[in-house]
Every structure is written in C-alpha cells, then in structure tokens.
Amino acid sequence: MKKVLIIGIVASGKTTLAKRLSETLKVPWYELDSIVHHRTETGRYKRTADEQIEVIKDIDKHGEWIFEGTDRPSYRCLFEMADTIIFLDTPLWKRRIRILIRFLKQNLGIEKCNYKPDIKMLKMMYKWTRDFEENREDFESRLQLYKEKVIRLYNNNDLNFATHLHHPTA
C-alpha cells in the first residue's frame, strides 16, 4: 500500500509532480487546498481543521493515496500517515518566476485556478514564499522527525525515485 505526501511551498511544482506520480503508480491524488477550501454549488468555503481531518481520514479508509499541498498545522497528521514524504524544495528564484508566470496565465485564461487571480493574491503568494523561507528552520526540524521516509527533490521532473514506490499488483 502506498501513501505519499508531497509537500512544498507555492509554485514548487507539487501538483505537476502529484499528477505524474499518480499516473506512474496508478494511485489517486488529492490537492490539500481543495480539502481546506471546499467548493459547493453556493461557492467556496473554508473547512474547519476538524472537518479537514475527517475528509483526510475518509480518503485514508479507501487505501492508497497521494496528497499534495503546503505545510499547514491542520493536516500535519499526514506526516505520520504517509509511507513516503516528498519535500519538493525547488529553488527560490524558480518559485518566484513561476508565481508570476502562473498569475499571467491565469489572467489570460490559459490556466484555471480555484481563487481570484488578482494583485492581492499575487502579493499573498510572494508573502507566503517569504514567510516559508523565514520559517524554514522550523519546517526543516519538523521534517527531520520523519527523516527515514523523506525524499527531498529540487525539481519535479525526475521520477526515478518512484521505482522504489512501485509495488506488485494482486
């Protein structure tokens, strides 16, 4: 059984990696942002931390999964639950460029998003990136607790590490 947590900051390539890994391993993937910010017919609302954990536990009951997202206290239980934790540690300069490119693509209608891609959101993405870097030591110390199951990647292109995640099908 495979349970993989892909963690990283904004624009590190988490979603791209999750999609590729999901196809390679034939395991469903879930965006943690969609679990935090639930979309209904009447709009989008933020689930409470307890509601988020309930959704995660429900998904976990079904077996294998890949979750991808940023580090939030509300779903740190995934660090324990995961067989493998992939920290996508993309260089800061690359993330900054990706944030701008994503913003432009979203405003040109080339790329879809689940939020309003305005200047306020652009500024928030840069702020979250800066906050992550300023608090990296704290994140790294949390990650160190699970070092036996952490894989650190500096880009999302190389899936060679996935060969040890494969398993025979019954």
SULNOR-V570007 format. One record per residue. D_LAST is the distance of its C-alpha to the last C-alpha in Angstrom with 1 decimal. Layout:
# SULNOR-V570007
d_last->[D_LAST/D_LAST]
This chain:
# SULNOR-V570007
d_last->[11.3/14.0/17.4/20.0/23.7/25.8/29.4/32.7/36.0/37.1/36.6/34.5/31.7/29.2/28.3/28.1/25.8/23.6/23.3/22.5/19.9/18.3/18.1/16.9/14.0/13.4/14.5/17.5/20.8/23.9/27.5/29.2/32.5/31.2/30.4/33.9/35.7/34.5/35.6/36.9/39.2/42.2/41.2/39.5/39.8/38.8/36.7/37.9/36.0/34.9/33.6/31.7/30.0/29.2/27.5/25.4/24.5/23.5/21.2/19.7/18.9/16.3/14.2/14.0/17.3/19.9/23.5/26.5/30.1/33.3/34.0/35.3/36.0/34.5/30.9/31.1/28.8/26.0/27.1/26.0/22.8/21.5/19.4/21.3/24.7/25.9/29.7/30.9/34.4/35.9/39.6/42.1/44.0/41.0/40.0/43.7/43.7/40.4/41.9/44.9/43.0/40.7/43.8/45.5/42.5/42.1/45.9/45.9/43.1/40.8/38.2/37.4/37.4/37.3/40.7/44.2/44.5/48.1/50.1/49.5/45.7/46.3/48.4/45.9/43.2/45.6/46.6/43.0/42.5/45.8/44.9/41.6/43.4/46.2/43.7/41.2/42.1/41.0/37.6/37.2/38.1/35.4/32.8/34.0/32.8/29.2/29.9/27.0/24.5/26.8/26.6/29.9/30.2/33.5/32.3/29.3/29.1/27.2/23.4/23.3/22.5/19.2/17.8/17.4/15.6/12.7/9.4/6.5/3.8/0.0]
